[in-house]
Amino acid sequence: MSTDTAAQARLGDKILTAVAVLIALFYVISAAKNPSIIEIIQAGLSLLFLPFMWIWRSRPVLSATGFIVLLAAWAVAWMSQLPTNLGLTPWALTAPMAVYATSRYVTRRAIPRTVLALTILGSFISPFMWRIDPESFVLHYQLDRRYVAMLVVHWAVLGTTYFAAARYFDLARQRERLAQKRFRQAQEEERLLIARELHDVLAHSLTLIKVQANAGIIAGRSDAKAAEEALTSIRDGADSALEEVRGIVTALRSTGPTALKPTTQLEHIEGIIDGFRTAGLDISARLPQNCEVAALTQLALVRIISEGLTNALRHQGAGTRVEVELALADVAQIALISTNPSPTASQVPGSGVGLVGIAERAHALGGKLDAWGDAEKFIVRAELPLQKESRV
């Protein structure tokens, strides 16, 4: 609810205030024509209703308090003139208005219950509880069946208003809880997305760097040129990994949609495969020439192939024979088969989340991924639905 100044009042409250101004003018004009004490009091009370009408729903506790106090003052002034009949006032409608506003908008539920109780008690002194004797034209407090009926009417109006507004309050709370739940789910999905992206960016790059570093150490003892090539490969791999990490960080910092577009696409896959060839994998690749596929799908395809090659290098070692096939038709199909009769696993085991991550990528895009095998032969197969890249 709003706790700002009256300038932040709701449009509906402003309209009601305009109507209330007309009612107040009626009492002011009446007091001007007949400047008696009671007329002046009623005109003054009418004017005091106006600011509380303005903040009826924007500040419901304050408006309800004002309505109840002014209604009590009105009832006391009205009864002070008995047996004179001053008539019924439209300001009596502010009682259910006070019940509605607090029940609909106030979180602390004790407050609307208190307002309901006060208005129910106030019904006993309401001017509506008096009737005029048709013979003597004198007002009498109703103590007959009509008394009970009038109380029932009062309580029915107040109770119906309370429960109707409370129902709206409950629905609003349910929507709020649902929105919070969705927000937490979105946060969790975003956290997993960032973790998956960082893993996929760094896993194959660091694996290649480690393999090249080991090769450089060995080559440095006898072949300076081979050592230089290994160091160059390490430098290029580090540059590539840093560039992708910077892209992720930029996307996280930016609020613009263009910064979120994946930078790694199928056009980069040949370079990635060449890097794994340099690291010692014997790769046979059959790749399509036409890559007019949605950017996110391209990114997923690249990540799946990169993770499959990373696993082959890490768990089966250099010299592993890898067959990579990517077909783009109605769906994108990936088959990656790695074989090594004499596997040499890395001394640093994997985290176990790589295959989980690429499976999550496939499922997020409406596809599927299966992986099975052992250190001698391992197979990764994936299938993703295709969405053509839109062109402006």
Backbone hydrogen bonds, N-H to C=O, Kabsch-Sander energy under -0.5 kcal/mol:
donor,donor_aa,acceptor,acceptor_aa,energy
8,Q,5,T,-2.2
9,A,6,A,-1.8
14,K,10,R,-2.0
15,I,11,L,-2.1
16,L,12,G,-2.3
17,T,13,D,-2.2
18,A,14,K,-1.9
19,V,15,I,-1.9
20,A,16,L,-2.6
21,V,17,T,-2.1
22,L,18,A,-1.2
23,I,19,V,-1.6
24,A,20,A,-2.9
25,L,21,V,-2.5
26,F,22,L,-1.7
27,Y,23,I,-1.6
28,V,24,A,-2.5
29,I,25,L,-3.0
30,S,26,F,-2.1
31,A,27,Y,-2.2
32,A,28,V,-2.1
33,K,29,I,-2.1
34,N,30,S,-2.2
36,S,34,N,-3.0
40,I,36,S,-2.4
41,I,37,I,-2.4
42,Q,38,I,-2.6
43,A,39,E,-2.2
44,G,40,I,-2.5
45,L,41,I,-2.8
46,S,42,Q,-2.3
47,L,43,A,-1.9
48,L,44,G,-1.7
49,F,45,L,-1.2
50,L,46,S,-0.7
50,L,47,L,-0.7
52,F,48,L,-0.6
53,M,49,F,-1.7
54,W,50,L,-1.9
55,I,51,P,-1.2
56,W,53,M,-1.4
59,R,55,I,-1.9
63,S,59,R,-2.4
64,A,60,P,-2.6
65,T,61,V,-2.3
66,G,62,L,-2.4
67,F,63,S,-2.7
68,I,64,A,-2.4
69,V,65,T,-2.3
70,L,66,G,-2.5
71,L,67,F,-2.7
72,A,68,I,-2.3
73,A,69,V,-2.3
74,W,70,L,-2.6
75,A,71,L,-2.6
76,V,72,A,-2.3
77,A,73,A,-2.5
78,W,74,W,-2.7
79,M,75,A,-2.6
80,S,76,V,-1.7
81,Q,77,A,-0.6
81,Q,78,W,-1.0
82,L,79,M,-1.4
84,T,81,Q,-2.4
86,L,84,T,-0.8
92,A,89,T,-1.6
93,L,90,P,-1.9
94,T,91,W,-1.9
95,A,92,A,-1.5
97,M,93,L,-1.4
98,A,94,T,-2.2
99,V,95,A,-1.8
100,Y,96,P,-2.8
101,A,97,M,-2.5
102,T,98,A,-1.8
103,S,99,V,-2.2
104,R,100,Y,-2.5
105,Y,101,A,-1.9
106,V,102,T,-1.8
109,R,107,T,-0.9
111,I,108,R,-1.5
113,R,109,R,-1.4
114,T,110,A,-2.0
115,V,111,I,-2.4
116,L,112,P,-2.5
117,A,113,R,-2.4
118,L,114,T,-2.5
119,T,115,V,-2.3
120,I,116,L,-2.2
121,L,117,A,-2.4
122,G,118,L,-2.3
123,S,119,T,-0.9
123,S,120,I,-0.6
124,F,121,L,-1.4
125,I,122,G,-1.2
126,S,123,S,-0.8
129,M,126,S,-2.3
130,W,127,P,-1.5
131,R,140,H,-2.6
133,D,138,V,-2.6
137,F,133,D,-2.6
139,L,83,P,-0.7
140,H,131,R,-3.1
142,Q,129,M,-2.3
147,Y,144,D,-0.8
148,V,144,D,-1.4
149,A,145,R,-2.7
150,M,146,R,-2.7
151,L,147,Y,-2.2
152,V,148,V,-2.5
153,V,149,A,-2.2
154,H,150,M,-2.5
155,W,151,L,-3.0
156,A,152,V,-2.6
157,V,153,V,-2.4
158,L,154,H,-2.4
159,G,155,W,-3.2
160,T,156,A,-2.7
161,T,157,V,-2.1
162,Y,158,L,-2.4
163,F,159,G,-2.7
164,A,160,T,-2.3
165,A,161,T,-2.3
166,A,162,Y,-2.6
167,R,163,F,-1.8
168,Y,164,A,-1.7
169,F,165,A,-2.3
170,D,166,A,-2.6
171,L,167,R,-2.4
172,A,168,Y,-2.4
173,R,169,F,-2.3
174,Q,170,D,-2.5
175,R,171,L,-2.5
176,E,172,A,-2.3
177,R,173,R,-2.9
178,L,174,Q,-2.6
179,A,175,R,-2.6
180,Q,176,E,-2.5
181,K,177,R,-2.6
182,R,178,L,-2.6
183,F,179,A,-2.3
184,R,180,Q,-2.7
185,Q,181,K,-2.5
186,A,182,R,-2.7
187,Q,183,F,-2.5
188,E,184,R,-2.6
189,E,185,Q,-2.9
190,E,186,A,-2.5
191,R,187,Q,-2.6
192,L,188,E,-2.6
193,L,189,E,-2.5
194,I,190,E,-2.6
195,A,191,R,-2.5
196,R,192,L,-2.9
197,E,193,L,-2.7
198,L,194,I,-2.7
199,H,195,A,-2.3
200,D,196,R,-2.7
201,V,197,E,-2.4
202,L,198,L,-2.5
203,A,199,H,-3.2
204,H,200,D,-0.7
205,S,201,V,-0.6
206,L,202,L,-3.2
207,T,203,A,-2.1
208,L,204,H,-2.4
209,I,205,S,-2.5
210,K,206,L,-2.5
211,V,207,T,-2.4
212,Q,208,L,-2.9
213,A,209,I,-2.5
214,N,210,K,-2.3
215,A,211,V,-2.4
216,G,212,Q,-2.6
217,I,213,A,-2.3
218,I,214,N,-2.1
219,A,215,A,-3.0
220,G,216,G,-2.3
221,R,218,I,-1.1
222,S,219,A,-1.4
223,D,219,A,-3.7
227,A,223,D,-2.0
228,E,224,A,-2.3
229,E,225,K,-2.4
230,A,226,A,-2.2
231,L,227,A,-2.4
232,T,228,E,-2.5
233,S,229,E,-2.3
234,I,230,A,-2.3
235,R,231,L,-2.6
236,D,232,T,-2.6
237,G,233,S,-2.6
238,A,234,I,-2.6
239,D,235,R,-2.5
240,S,236,D,-2.5
241,A,237,G,-2.4
242,L,238,A,-2.7
243,E,239,D,-2.3
244,E,240,S,-2.0
245,V,241,A,-2.5
246,R,242,L,-2.7
247,G,243,E,-1.9
248,I,244,E,-2.1
249,V,245,V,-2.7
250,T,246,R,-2.8
251,A,247,G,-2.2
252,L,248,I,-2.2
253,R,249,V,-2.1
254,S,250,T,-1.9
259,A,256,G,-0.5
260,L,257,P,-1.0
261,K,258,T,-1.2
265,Q,263,T,-0.6
268,H,265,Q,-2.0
269,I,266,L,-1.4
272,I,268,H,-1.9
273,I,269,I,-2.7
274,D,270,E,-2.5
275,G,271,G,-1.8
276,F,272,I,-1.6
277,R,273,I,-2.2
278,T,274,D,-2.4
279,A,275,G,-1.4
280,G,276,F,-0.5
280,G,277,R,-1.4
281,L,276,F,-2.3
282,D,320,T,-2.9
283,I,281,L,-1.0
284,S,322,V,-3.0
285,A,283,I,-0.5
286,R,324,V,-2.6
287,L,285,A,-0.5
291,C,289,Q,-0.6
293,V,291,C,-2.4
294,A,387,Q,-2.9
298,Q,294,A,-2.5
299,L,295,A,-2.5
300,A,296,L,-2.3
301,L,297,T,-2.4
302,V,298,Q,-2.5
303,R,299,L,-2.6
304,I,300,A,-2.5
305,I,301,L,-2.2
306,S,302,V,-2.8
307,E,303,R,-2.7
308,G,304,I,-2.3
309,L,305,I,-2.3
310,T,306,S,-2.5
311,N,307,E,-2.6
312,A,308,G,-2.0
313,L,309,L,-2.4
314,R,310,T,-2.6
315,H,311,N,-3.0
316,Q,312,A,-1.8
317,G,312,A,-1.1
319,G,280,G,-3.3
320,T,317,G,-1.2
321,R,339,T,-2.7
322,V,282,D,-3.1
322,V,320,T,-0.5
323,E,337,I,-2.9
324,V,284,S,-3.2
324,V,322,V,-0.6
325,E,335,A,-2.4
326,L,286,R,-2.6
327,A,333,Q,-2.4
329,A,327,A,-0.6
329,A,331,V,-2.1
332,A,384,L,-3.5
333,Q,327,A,-2.7
333,Q,331,V,-0.5
334,I,382,A,-2.7
335,A,325,E,-2.4
336,L,380,V,-2.6
337,I,323,E,-2.3
338,S,336,L,-0.5
338,S,378,F,-2.8
339,T,321,R,-3.0
340,N,376,E,-2.7
344,T,316,Q,-2.2
346,S,314,R,-3.6
357,G,353,V,-2.6
358,I,354,G,-2.2
359,A,355,L,-2.0
360,E,356,V,-2.2
361,R,357,G,-2.0
362,A,358,I,-2.2
363,H,359,A,-2.5
364,A,360,E,-2.5
365,L,361,R,-1.2
365,L,362,A,-0.5
366,G,363,H,-1.7
367,G,362,A,-3.3
368,K,383,E,-2.3
370,D,381,R,-3.1
372,W,379,I,-2.1
374,D,377,K,-2.8
378,F,338,S,-2.7
379,I,372,W,-3.0
380,V,336,L,-2.4
381,R,370,D,-2.9
382,A,334,I,-2.1
383,E,368,K,-2.6
384,L,332,A,-2.5
386,L,330,D,-1.1
